[in-house]
């Protein structure tokens, strides 16, 4: 191993501040607290839609078959903002299924299944097949009480 102190002139000391800054508890890492936290949300179902399939398809859902599946589903179900929504719809990376003319989708209801949804499928059929329904109380605008919903709020392990 090369000793860097020998390679530098005698009046120049090697800088070691970069090592301190990358250790937990130093520099920008000082505010980080170890541990895994859980945060209660109103969401009961997660729908993961392959973003790559949607890009290849170039839309294909909703009015005029011009919207991506995620955006069209959110509008069809009339979901509130994601913090208050009982259904969370997210676009993920590639699911490695890559169907032609369709979008790969999975839900938290049964994560062992990947649904292949062809373009121009009616959104009512998509929602029914994925088991998505939004109760009327979800859109009433009342504030969410996480303590009652999950029996606790946030916890830290």
C-alpha positions, 0 to 999 in steps of 0.5 A: 500500500502506498503511503500518501504522506511520503509522496507529498512535500513535507509542508503539506499534510494529507487531508482526511476530512472527507472520511469524517464527512461520510461517517454517520454522526458527522457532517450532513449525516449528523441528523440521521437517526438509525432505525426503521419507522412506520407511518400510517396512511389511509391507503389500503391497496397499492397498484403498481403499474409498469412505467416502461410498458406505459411509455411503449404504449404511449397512452392508450387508456381513458377518453380518446385512448391518450392517457397512461393507465395510472393517470386514467385510473386515478381520474376514473376512480375519482381519487383524492390526493395520495395522502388521503386516498384509500388506493395508491396507484404508482408507476414502477420500474420494469416488471420484466414481463414486457407484453406487446400492446399492453401494460403489466400491473400488480396489486397488493391484494394478490402480489403473486399475480401480474395482470396484463391489461391491453390498450383501450380496455374500458377503465370500469373493467380494469378497476373491477378486475384489479378489485378496486373500489373507492368507498363513498367515505373516502372522498368526503374530505374529513381529516384522517385520524391515523391513531384510530385507523391503525391503532397507533400513529408512527412508531420507531423500531 
